[in-house]
Amino acid sequence: TFLPQFLFIDHMVKHIIKTVLPPIHLMSPTEALRLFQQLYILNTCIQYGSGLAEHIRNKYSEEFRYYIQIATVEAMLPAHYAVTQPAMRLLLQVLSCILQ
């Protein structure tokens, strides 16, 4: 069965993937902040929710392995945004945890 938090995570992961897929475009400040927030929530769920972490690994490891490319996301996040470096750190943490 799908618990409400699984549905929430599914919706959020799909939004993250849609946001960072090519074609490369510069994110607006709002998009960059939303990406940071979603990565923060996802990272927290992976770190502290073993059931959620397992769900994310089982369902989305291929998407994170093949569709989410660090260089592409870096190109989309303008360097002068305050959330760019924290978002990239979170993305690396999330990728590391999902693809372990």
Secondary structure, DSSP 8 states (H G I E B T S, - for coil): ---HHHHHHHHHHHHHHHHHSSS-----HHHHHHHHHHHHHHHHHHHH-HHHHHHHHHHHHHHHHHT--HHHHHHHS-TTSTTHHHHHHHHHHHHHHHT-
